Each structure stands twice: as structure tokens, then as C-alpha cells.
Amino acid sequence: MLRLHHFAAIACLQGALLLGNVPVLAQTSDDVSEAVALPEAIAPDLQGIADLADTDMPLGVGYLSPRRRSGDQASWLSAVELPLYSQPGGDHWGWIWQGWLIPNGQQAFAIGRDARFTMVSVDSRLLAFPVIQAREDGWLQMQYTDSGSAWIHRDQLDDRGLELSFYAWGDQLAEADTLYLRNENNAQVLRSQPERGRNVLSLVSSNSLIEPLEVQDDWIRVRVTRPANSCEPIAGASEEEGWLQWKDRDGEVLMLPSRDECAG
């Protein structure tokens, strides 16, 4: 059981936002609001949020997002109250608080306005935080800028504000309607078995409709329809089933749930 010794409340002192004394675990956000002055909740500015799905940057082992859908894109951050830590079991150093990043003893930064954030689109209507590491003791390393990350704990994802959950990439790819290749310029090898060897069936390019069937370790069995235009097969298209690598040897994610809304 995680002992939460590092929670901090936000206090307002001469117009500067500072982190104050540690509240008890059972204290709610309403209790904190009555005790201290908090910044007003704001929706992040999407112009200041980079989508890592459109880059070749690593996406880690999964992502952090609302347990239940709450608004579009990154608007759910306006309801989040998430404590951040320097390392697993380490010092509490700040908050993501209702659309703001608030480091201890520093000014509050409006997400996407005063501070550029990085997230990843996990479907057509939702941006989430990439999770770099997920430890068995419940600690998650969450990326929030190109070079910045913080540690959070699973036990605190539903303590305050909007309830959040960690989702592993493999599980989410298996449940997606369709997938797309992150690198549209490189075709993926479709194989008859979930292993490298003399089992090549064909090459799968970005003009393919890729439907997931099952995940096995770093491989995913798919049904490929090609050629296709987004969700729609082009006249004369054919289907083929086989295995693709969804994660390479370095652990980098090679495909993502499609951002196209295909009719089921």
C-alpha cells in the first residue's frame, strides 16, 4: 500500500502560486478549494500540444487517459488533479491541476499556453499522456514534454478529480477497430507466423485497411485489405491474414489505433 507522505495543497501568496502543507489522504478537492486559493480550471490550448503520433519519437509502454470519456482531445485535463513525483517513492514536486502544470514553489503554467506539452492521439477524439515505464509496484513514468517526465502512482489515479487509468499499447491495439502504420513511408512485413524467418507473405503499406485479430507478445495477427482509401476498400481489393510486428526490438511502437472513424 503506497503511503502518501508527499501530497501538497496549493496556496496563493501575494499573487504567486506556491505549494503548501500536506493534506490528509481523505481530503477532497472541495476541502482544498475552501482552504486555499486555486487557479481557475481551463481547457488546454491544442496549438501548444504536440501529438507524438505524428512523429518518430518513442511512445513508451502505454498511455494515461480518462477512465470514462470526458470531452474531446485534451479538454479532460481541465478536470484532472494529479500529483507528480521526482522518482518512484521520491519527493512530491508538483501537480497537473485542472489545466495547469504547477511545480512546487514556482508559478503555474497553463498547459498548451504557457507551457508546450507532448501527448499522443489514441483515437480520433482523444489525446493522452505517453507512459514510458510501468513498474509492478504501481509507479508509472509519464511523459509530458519532449524531454520532461514525472512519476505518478496508480493508487492516486482515482483519488482526486477525473478518474484516470493506464492502458498498455498491446491491449489497446487488440481492441481497436482498425490500425495504421506510424511510418507511412516504410512497408511492414506480413508473416505467416509470429516470428522472423522464412515466412514472408507480403508487404503491407499505408494504403491498407488493417484490422486487428489478436496480439501475441510483440506480434499482432491482422486482416489486411488492400488497396484501400482510409476505411474504404478500393475496387478490386483483396484480403489477406497474417502477423505484423506492432513493437520492434527496441520496444518502439510501430502502429497505432486508427484516427479514422470507420463504421462498424
DOFILO-489183 format. One line per field, with one value per residue (C-alpha): residue number from 1; chain; z, x, y. Coordinates in nm, 4 decimals. Each point is the difference from the previous one (the first is absolute). Example, Ala and Ser with C-alpha at 12.3 -4.5 7.8 and 13.67 -1.06 7.14 Angstrom:
resi	c(1 2);
chain	c(A A);
Z	c(0.7800 -0.0660);
X	c(1.2300 0.1370);
Y	c(-0.4500 0.3440);
//
This chain:
resi	c(1 2 3 4 5 6 7 8 9 10 11 12 13 14 15 16 17 18 19 20 21 22 23 24 25 26 27 28 29 30 31 32 33 34 35 36 37 38 39 40 41 42 43 44 45 46 47 48 49 50 51 52 53 54 55 56 57 58 59 60 61 62 63 64 65 66 67 68 69 70 71 72 73 74 75 76 77 78 79 80 81 82 83 84 85 86 87 88 89 90 91 92 93 94 95 96 97 98 99 100 101 102 103 104 105 106 107 108 109 110 111 112 113 114 115 116 117 118 119 120 121 122 123 124 125 126 127 128 129 130 131 132 133 134 135 136 137 138 139 140 141 142 143 144 145 146 147 148 149 150 151 152 153 154 155 156 157 158 159 160 161 162 163 164 165 166 167 168 169 170 171 172 173 174 175 176 177 178 179 180 181 182 183 184 185 186 187 188 189 190 191 192 193 194 195 196 197 198 199 200 201 202 203 204 205 206 207 208 209 210 211 212 213 214 215 216 217 218 219 220 221 222 223 224 225 226 227 228 229 230 231 232 233 234 235 236 237 238 239 240 241 242 243 244 245 246 247 248 249 250 251 252 253 254 255 256 257 258 259 260 261 262 263 264);
chain	c(A A A A A A A A A A A A A A A A A A A A A A A A A A A A A A A A A A A A A A A A A A A A A A A A A A A A A A A A A A A A A A A A A A A A A A A A A A A A A A A A A A A A A A A A A A A A A A A A A A A A A A A A A A A A A A A A A A A A A A A A A A A A A A A A A A A A A A A A A A A A A A A A A A A A A A A A A A A A A A A A A A A A A A A A A A A A A A A A A A A A A A A A A A A A A A A A A A A A A A A A A A A A A A A A A A A A A A A A A A A A A A A A A A A A A A A A A A A A A A A A A A A A A A A A A A A A A A A A A A A A A A A A);
Z	c(0.0000 -0.1036 0.2872 -0.1281 0.1961 -0.2786 -0.0891 -0.0115 -0.0073 -0.2142 0.1825 -0.1382 0.1454 -0.1310 -0.3398 -0.0394 0.0041 0.2489 0.1353 0.3653 0.2746 -0.0540 0.0274 0.1323 -0.2502 0.0497 -0.0748 -0.3139 -0.2608 0.1480 0.3385 -0.1621 -0.1924 0.3240 0.1690 -0.2719 -0.3146 -0.3169 -0.3636 -0.1944 -0.2141 -0.3659 -0.3166 -0.1547 -0.3263 -0.2630 -0.1923 0.2808 0.0135 -0.2308 -0.1083 0.0176 -0.2264 -0.2855 0.0860 0.0264 0.3716 0.2430 0.1475 0.2931 0.1267 0.0037 0.0853 0.2721 -0.0754 0.1593 0.1141 -0.1493 -0.3006 0.1072 -0.2817 -0.3146 -0.0576 0.3096 0.1580 0.2714 0.1570 0.1351 0.2474 0.1019 0.3429 -0.0261 0.2395 -0.1627 0.1509 -0.0784 0.0104 0.1269 0.3707 -0.0294 0.0775 -0.1131 -0.2256 -0.1550 -0.1538 -0.3216 0.1279 -0.2068 -0.3137 0.1751 0.0670 0.3470 0.1191 0.3703 0.0814 -0.3557 -0.2067 -0.1582 -0.3724 -0.2135 -0.1993 -0.3704 0.0647 0.2304 -0.0294 -0.3092 0.0754 -0.1886 -0.0169 -0.2385 -0.1834 0.0809 -0.2174 -0.2052 0.3051 0.2869 0.0922 0.2822 0.1853 -0.1096 0.2838 -0.0316 0.2758 0.1964 0.3104 0.1860 0.3218 -0.1618 -0.1019 -0.3511 -0.1768 -0.2013 -0.2777 -0.0309 -0.2068 -0.2578 0.2735 0.3201 0.1956 0.3498 0.2102 0.1105 0.1875 -0.0994 0.3499 -0.0609 -0.3441 0.1468 0.3243 -0.1217 -0.2936 -0.3180 0.0284 -0.2163 -0.1110 -0.1533 -0.3282 -0.1503 -0.3742 -0.0766 0.1660 -0.1770 -0.3424 0.0401 0.0815 -0.2752 -0.3040 -0.2429 0.0199 -0.1940 -0.0476 0.1791 -0.2758 -0.3169 -0.2148 0.1195 -0.0847 0.2675 -0.0639 0.0321 0.1192 0.0299 0.3575 0.2873 -0.0447 -0.2343 -0.2535 -0.3442 0.0417 -0.1954 -0.1560 -0.1398 0.0836 0.1619 -0.0907 0.1257 -0.2644 0.1845 0.2301 0.2990 0.2414 0.3188 0.0877 0.2936 0.1737 0.0928 0.1714 -0.2494 -0.2878 -0.1104 -0.2325 -0.2478 -0.2962 -0.2734 -0.2760 -0.2841 -0.1730 0.2169 0.0456 0.3742 0.1099 -0.3497 -0.2150 -0.3573 -0.2826 -0.0522 0.3533 0.1510 0.3570 0.1666 0.3590 0.1725 0.2735 0.0305 0.2605 0.1991 0.2101 -0.1157 0.1805 0.1785 0.1297 -0.2341 -0.1058 -0.3767 -0.0378 0.1757 0.0118 -0.3049 0.0359 -0.2781 0.1222 -0.1963 0.0132 0.1736);
X	c(0.0000 0.1508 0.0477 -0.0771 0.2297 0.0624 -0.3434 0.0007 -0.2794 0.0229 0.0133 -0.0160 0.2601 0.0241 -0.1229 0.2597 -0.1150 0.1927 -0.0443 -0.0890 -0.0566 -0.0838 -0.3755 -0.1289 -0.0768 -0.3746 -0.0113 -0.1980 0.0593 -0.2943 0.1749 0.3177 -0.1909 -0.1507 0.3397 0.2155 -0.0286 0.0245 0.0352 -0.3235 -0.0393 0.0869 -0.0047 0.3466 0.0842 0.0499 0.2358 0.2494 -0.0287 0.2158 -0.1485 0.2726 -0.2041 0.1134 0.3687 0.2565 0.0495 -0.0400 -0.3459 0.0983 -0.2029 -0.3465 -0.1878 -0.1943 -0.3513 -0.3446 -0.1698 -0.3202 -0.0146 -0.0079 -0.0007 0.2105 0.3747 0.1750 -0.2981 -0.0097 0.3087 -0.2231 -0.1451 0.3259 0.1674 0.3120 0.3014 0.3421 0.3145 0.3708 0.0559 -0.1726 -0.0573 0.1785 -0.0925 -0.3271 0.0964 -0.3207 -0.3425 -0.1864 -0.2995 -0.3105 0.1864 0.3115 0.3502 0.1031 0.3518 0.0698 0.0965 -0.0410 -0.2624 -0.2856 0.0345 -0.3135 0.0303 0.0323 0.0130 0.2923 0.1515 0.0308 -0.1125 0.0363 -0.2806 -0.1077 -0.3280 -0.1410 -0.3089 -0.1664 -0.1253 0.2435 0.3505 0.1782 0.3319 0.2582 0.1231 0.3703 0.0186 -0.2584 0.1428 -0.1514 -0.0137 -0.2482 0.2305 -0.0412 0.2407 -0.2106 0.1396 -0.1466 0.2586 0.2638 0.2593 -0.2053 -0.1615 -0.1357 -0.0952 -0.3556 -0.1563 -0.2960 -0.1494 -0.0447 -0.1595 -0.3515 0.0607 -0.0746 -0.1814 -0.0543 0.0707 0.2931 0.1351 0.3142 -0.0493 0.2688 0.0565 -0.0341 -0.3424 -0.1281 0.1231 -0.1815 -0.3260 0.0215 -0.2268 0.2837 0.3701 0.2417 0.3775 0.1849 0.2610 -0.2025 0.3141 0.1104 -0.2003 -0.0349 0.0667 -0.3067 0.0995 -0.1742 0.1256 0.0752 0.3755 0.2765 0.1049 -0.0752 -0.3703 -0.0596 -0.3449 0.0115 0.0691 -0.2627 0.0091 -0.1922 -0.2738 -0.1353 -0.2957 0.1461 -0.2379 0.1437 -0.0925 0.2253 0.3217 0.2797 0.2979 0.1508 -0.2118 -0.3547 -0.2061 -0.1881 -0.2329 0.1345 -0.2199 0.1798 0.0000 -0.2209 -0.0754 -0.0252 -0.2846 -0.1225 0.1448 0.0670 -0.1599 0.1841 0.1444 0.1009 0.0289 0.2875 0.0623 0.3348 0.2248 0.1600 0.2413 -0.1739 0.3126 0.3615 0.3016 0.0615 -0.3571 -0.1138 -0.3641 -0.0327 -0.3757 -0.2879 -0.3797 -0.1353 -0.1168 -0.2533 -0.3539 -0.0960 -0.3579 -0.0180);
Y	c(0.0000 0.3333 0.2418 0.3466 0.2276 0.2488 0.1389 0.3801 0.2541 0.3095 0.3328 0.3509 0.2414 0.3585 -0.1116 -0.2780 -0.3618 -0.2101 -0.3518 -0.0070 -0.2554 -0.3634 -0.0767 -0.3300 -0.2742 0.0195 0.3711 0.0775 0.2677 0.1934 -0.0015 0.1312 0.2669 0.1318 0.0108 0.1568 0.2104 -0.2088 0.1010 -0.0218 -0.3109 0.0579 -0.2081 -0.0466 0.1759 -0.2711 0.2272 -0.0512 -0.3807 -0.2121 -0.3334 -0.2651 -0.2272 0.2246 -0.0413 -0.2784 0.0635 -0.2935 -0.0572 -0.2188 -0.2934 0.1556 0.3153 0.1808 0.1234 0.0367 -0.3194 0.1350 0.2271 0.3650 0.2529 -0.0009 0.0022 0.1432 0.1791 -0.2699 0.1596 0.2779 -0.2544 -0.1735 0.0342 -0.2147 0.0131 -0.0363 -0.1536 0.0273 -0.3772 -0.3154 0.0578 0.3343 0.3569 0.1501 0.2916 0.1313 -0.0492 -0.0199 0.1927 0.0785 0.1041 0.1305 -0.1335 0.1241 -0.0897 0.0480 0.3555 0.1233 0.1767 -0.1926 -0.0721 -0.0230 -0.3240 0.0724 0.3739 0.0758 -0.3463 -0.2221 -0.3547 -0.3271 -0.2546 -0.2749 -0.0442 -0.3436 0.0386 0.2725 0.1902 -0.0593 0.1154 -0.1867 0.0101 -0.2598 -0.2232 -0.0789 -0.2607 -0.1991 -0.1650 -0.2927 0.2044 0.2381 0.2847 0.1412 0.2339 0.2427 0.2197 0.3489 0.1954 -0.0974 -0.0475 0.0173 -0.2802 -0.0579 -0.2992 -0.0680 -0.2913 -0.2139 0.0344 0.3726 -0.0134 -0.0018 0.1913 0.3509 0.1593 -0.1995 -0.3737 -0.1093 -0.3374 -0.1433 -0.1874 -0.2254 0.0382 -0.3702 -0.0205 0.3095 -0.1070 -0.3324 0.1808 0.2631 -0.0087 0.0697 0.0847 0.2155 -0.0107 0.2801 0.0243 0.0338 -0.0167 -0.3445 -0.3103 -0.2691 -0.3681 -0.2228 -0.3474 -0.3352 -0.0479 0.2425 -0.0238 0.1037 -0.2576 -0.1315 0.0648 0.3218 0.0289 0.3531 0.3647 0.2226 0.3678 0.3014 -0.0374 -0.3046 -0.0551 -0.1869 -0.1740 -0.1549 -0.3593 -0.0926 0.1040 -0.2377 0.1643 0.2484 -0.1301 0.0646 -0.2172 0.2156 -0.0074 0.2262 0.1388 0.1775 0.2269 0.2183 0.3671 0.0546 -0.2304 -0.0838 -0.2799 0.1064 -0.1959 -0.3262 -0.0069 -0.3334 -0.1287 -0.1804 -0.1084 -0.0269 0.1385 0.3438 0.1283 0.2722 0.0654 -0.0189 -0.1471 0.3309 0.0058 0.2787 -0.0040 -0.0483 0.0462 0.1721 -0.0158 0.1765 0.3591 -0.0573 -0.0683 -0.3072 -0.1289 -0.3361);
//
